[in-house]
Amino acid sequence: MTSREEIKALLDTDQIYIADTPEMKQVQDAQQDLVFEFNACRPSQAEKKRDLCKEMFGSFGEGSWIEGPVRANWACNTYWGSKCYANFNLVLVDDGRIDIGDHTMFGPNVTIVTTGHTIRPDIRVYGTPQFSVPVSIGRNVWIGAGAIVMPGVTIGDNTVIGAGSLVTKDIPSDVVAYGHPCKVVRPINDHDYEYFWRDRRYQAPYDARPFRMDQEG
């Protein structure tokens, strides 16, 4: 029986590859069963959901949490840091590797895509030839509802991606970026440390710089 590690090695290529071999289907069916089982969990089955996340993903850091449902091509090619959070309807097209840093958050209906098909119609007509390019999302990133992250993108630490954005190119650390296509609008600045939304100021204890909660984090 082909292992999922062997399949991930086959997917880790910068060339076009065929995505529907019998060996791939065998492993992918097993992975999809785990995703299905996760999505079938009751809200009260928190421990089972955590155990399934640790089993189906490439890694799943301590304190991370995913709301169901989630969709993933493989799940085992997505690697989560610690204390991450994903709201419902996260889609992971993870034929290519997806890395997610500690403390990163996703709003509902976010899609991360690592895979594409050729523009050439004579190849695309066969359906299964495809390519994959890894996606890397840094530490403490917030990606807003409905955003789409495309193949090959790297997003730097602490950055905020606005809701509904189409991220086609790398976004640096410590910025606010949004749009179609997503572009850097401004750096995170002093105003952001004084106001959390429009004219609403931070009140104690959140006005402290830097803010520290009692628990470790």
C-alpha positions in Angstrom: 0.0 0.0 0.0 1.3 3.4 -1.0 1.8 5.7 2.0 0.7 9.3 2.2 4.4 10.3 2.6 5.1 8.7 -0.7 2.3 10.6 -2.4 3.4 13.9 -0.9 6.9 13.2 -2.4 5.2 12.7 -5.8 3.3 16.0 -5.4 6.4 17.9 -4.4 7.5 18.7 -8.0 7.9 21.9 -10.1 6.7 20.0 -13.1 3.2 19.1 -14.5 2.0 15.8 -13.1 -0.9 13.5 -13.5 -3.2 13.7 -10.5 -5.4 10.6 -10.7 -3.2 7.6 -10.5 -4.6 4.6 -8.7 -2.0 5.1 -5.9 -3.1 8.7 -5.4 -6.7 7.8 -5.3 -6.1 5.1 -2.7 -4.4 7.6 -0.3 -6.7 10.5 -1.1 -9.8 8.4 -0.4 -8.4 7.6 3.1 -7.7 11.2 3.7 -11.1 12.3 2.5 -12.7 9.8 4.9 -10.9 11.6 7.7 -12.1 15.0 6.5 -15.6 13.5 6.2 -15.4 12.2 9.7 -14.3 15.5 11.1 -17.1 17.3 9.4 -19.6 14.8 10.8 -18.6 15.5 14.4 -21.1 17.1 16.7 -20.1 20.5 18.3 -19.7 18.8 21.6 -17.1 16.3 20.3 -14.2 18.7 20.7 -11.7 16.1 21.7 -12.5 13.9 18.8 -12.2 16.9 16.4 -8.7 17.7 17.8 -7.6 14.1 17.4 -8.8 13.9 13.8 -7.0 17.2 13.0 -3.8 15.7 14.4 -4.4 12.6 12.3 -5.4 14.1 9.0 -3.2 17.2 8.7 0.6 17.2 8.1 0.9 18.8 11.5 -1.5 20.5 13.9 -0.1 22.7 16.6 -1.1 22.8 20.2 -4.2 25.0 20.9 -5.2 25.3 17.2 -8.9 25.0 16.4 -10.9 24.6 13.2 -14.7 25.1 12.9 -16.5 22.6 10.6 -17.0 22.1 7.8 -13.5 22.2 6.2 -12.7 21.0 2.7 -9.2 19.7 1.7 -7.8 17.9 -1.3 -5.5 16.0 1.0 -5.2 17.7 4.4 -1.9 15.8 5.0 -0.2 18.5 2.9 -1.3 21.3 5.2 0.9 22.2 8.2 -0.6 24.2 11.1 1.4 26.1 13.8 0.1 26.5 17.3 -2.9 28.5 18.5 -4.3 29.0 15.0 -8.0 29.4 14.3 -10.1 28.8 11.2 -13.8 29.7 10.9 -16.3 27.6 8.9 -15.9 26.6 5.3 -12.2 26.8 5.0 -11.1 25.3 1.6 -7.5 23.9 1.3 -6.5 22.9 -2.2 -3.3 21.4 -0.8 -1.9 19.3 -3.6 1.0 21.7 -3.0 2.2 22.2 0.5 0.5 24.8 2.7 2.3 26.2 5.7 0.4 28.2 8.4 2.3 30.0 11.2 1.4 30.2 14.8 -1.5 32.4 15.9 -2.9 32.8 12.4 -6.6 33.3 12.0 -9.0 32.7 9.0 -12.4 34.2 8.6 -15.3 32.1 7.2 -15.2 31.0 3.5 -11.4 31.4 3.0 -9.9 29.4 0.1 -6.2 28.6 -0.2 -5.2 27.2 -3.6 -1.8 25.7 -4.5 -2.8 24.0 -7.7 -3.7 25.1 -11.3 -4.2 23.7 -14.8 -2.5 24.8 -18.0 -3.8 27.7 -20.1 -3.0 25.4 -23.1 -6.3 23.8 -24.1 -4.6 20.8 -25.8 -3.3 19.7 -22.4 -6.2 20.9 -20.3 -8.7 18.9 -22.3 -7.4 15.8 -20.5 -8.4 17.2 -17.1 -5.9 15.6 -14.8 -2.5 17.1 -15.8 -1.9 19.9 -13.3 0.8 21.8 -11.4 1.2 22.9 -7.8 3.1 25.7 -6.1 3.4 25.9 -2.3 1.7 28.6 -0.2 3.3 30.0 3.0 1.4 32.1 5.5 3.4 33.6 8.3 2.9 34.0 12.1 0.0 36.0 13.5 -1.7 36.7 10.2 -5.4 37.5 9.9 -7.1 36.6 6.7 -10.6 38.0 6.4 -13.8 36.3 5.3 -14.0 35.2 1.7 -10.4 35.8 0.8 -8.7 33.6 -1.9 -5.0 32.9 -1.7 -3.5 31.7 -5.0 -0.6 29.3 -5.8 2.9 30.4 -4.9 1.9 33.2 -2.5 3.8 34.0 0.7 2.2 36.3 3.3 4.5 37.8 5.9 4.1 37.9 9.7 1.4 40.0 11.4 -0.2 41.1 8.2 -4.0 41.6 7.7 -5.7 40.5 4.5 -9.0 42.2 4.0 -12.2 40.3 3.4 -12.9 39.2 -0.1 -9.4 39.8 -1.3 -7.8 37.9 -4.2 -4.2 37.4 -3.2 -2.1 36.6 -6.3 1.3 37.9 -5.3 3.5 37.9 -2.1 2.4 40.3 0.7 5.1 41.5 3.2 4.9 41.5 7.0 3.2 44.1 9.1 0.8 45.6 6.6 -2.9 45.9 5.8 -3.6 44.6 2.3 -6.9 44.1 0.4 -8.5 44.2 -3.0 -8.9 42.5 -6.4 -6.0 41.8 -6.8 -4.8 42.2 -3.3 -2.3 45.1 -2.8 -0.6 46.6 0.2 -2.7 49.6 1.3 -0.6 50.7 4.3 1.7 49.5 7.1 0.2 48.7 10.5 0.8 52.0 12.4 0.3 54.0 15.5 -3.4 54.6 14.6 -4.0 50.9 14.7 -2.7 50.8 18.3 -5.1 53.5 19.4 -8.3 52.6 17.5 -9.6 49.0 16.9 -12.4 50.0 14.5 -13.1 53.4 13.0 -13.5 55.9 16.0 -13.6 53.2 18.7 -10.6 53.5 21.0 -9.0 50.7 22.9 -9.8 50.7 26.6 -7.9 49.1 29.5 -6.4 46.6 29.5 -6.2 46.5 25.7 -4.7 50.0 25.4 -1.4 48.7 26.9 1.6 48.5 24.5 2.5 45.8 24.1 -0.6 44.0 25.2 -0.1 40.9 27.3 -2.7 38.5 28.5 -2.3 36.6 31.8 -1.9 33.2 30.1 1.1 32.2 28.0 0.8 33.0 24.3 
